[in-house]
């Protein structure tokens, strides 16, 4: 059968014929029904042709945009991830197809744009070179889904446990973005895609206060945040925008950010308030579509944000769902300070400052639902770091209050989604994210939250497809690479994980957590010296419990148990409520016969049970607590927790590792051998097993031939 199936309206046959010839000249076989006569077998023949094709080209025109046949055929290509669209007329295509950029062959064949023809040919070539279903489409849904990695609760912060104590820094890390040109990917430019640049000083003075710089970035951020409520509009991530500040050519901005529209503006210094000027620009033509100046003081920014969002929506003939709630200016400005703190690296100081600003906003405006959602997210941030049940309970209280006050607000539903996720209520988390995506299909936070949930549900293939989709949508956003790397890590694909962490490291300047992830991937890919160098760099830049735990694991594998205990004790000092820090120290003392290792295990069990009270089905914590019980002779408790962990996970490298430890400690020889074989099968290093003190009596398993 043919390589390519072309879907088009019959009225466009004469325009399509040169396109067919163009593809055939590239060496492709093309099916385009030019001689097919409708009849009894008409639908069957088309179905067979499109099913056999490796690429579906849809030609959008005035005639085809409303054709049910064309939409159905294009839908088949979209669902299979092999759709390549072409725009021959400037028409509004059905919403399901707007995420995939169409080559702009307008007025074809009379007018031929060599750049767009090249873009089209490249798209077809990429389509035919890839396996169907991996071209950035979320199964058959018109709303893209995504994934973050890691198990709810504990593994979202780090992966810990001796031997496999390679702790990934999964706490939320905010960026100072520097985007190297070589890392930029160019998916397609959506019809409705926009970037909001941080505002500039109209006087272009060199002396500017930090407060002025922050204010200019903040007003841009809030405009972008409000525009994300528009269902048909993709607003580029703030990380990618920050990397474009040095660009001067509109075409460079258009291509690197992959947007058709741009908002830019000027904001004077606070010492000399004056006109705030904002304009909306078409990046293709350079034409200003709307501009307006506001003579204002700094205490009326919220009205400027809402006015700008509405003016932009009107200019693009789009609509913002619902009315923008009017909040008192003083409360709104305090709320903005809280949001600014949440975008910083999540140090204890930044987390406390964010929560304090949100709480002050509530004092000034008790009915401010988004502020309550902000406090909820701040406590969730704390819970990620501290693993303290009291932080989770506080988050729960504020989230439910936010829902009562503002049940239609997307920020509220995103906060609720994370709350449900961390408590293991995955279906409710998905419902919260779907509520957001129903009105704003390109809401990146909802996509990422939904992806986290899919990942923990064990839907690995779907998770991988969705992460790749997010990378296509936001190629310059570091967190997409982190999450794909985490997914590979969870499934034992450590070399691929390292490749994604390397890209992430190129895209951020807040290095220590990124370096921690990268070193962990190097280590499990058996690049030991490289891993240690990176960890030592990370801990020198910023001491943290995760990196100390990983360095402790290095000493543990070398059977330097005293050295590993020292590293783990430092981790306990930094994270005293984390059961993994206590259990790691217990492991070191267990093998060195130093200290009272049993007391450390008891403390770890106490803290882990606090986690399980929030999410009883957290398979990572269940598997960990099984190892603690097995170390102090609690056989029934160990086996019960392990059985429950295995029932809630499939192919998880951490559960497989912990199972081998439990069976080994309980002297269950046959089960230990099977668990080690499973561990090797999911990608864990044979060399690390050989170095692991937990498996001294089972090295003969490694002598068996690899399958």
Order of alpha helices (4+ residues) and beta strands (2+ residues): beta-alpha-beta-alpha-beta-alpha-beta-beta-alpha-beta-alpha-beta-alpha-alpha-beta-beta-beta-alpha-alpha-alpha-alpha-alpha-alpha-alpha-alpha-alpha-alpha-alpha-alpha-alpha-alpha-alpha-alpha-alpha-alpha-alpha-alpha-alpha-alpha
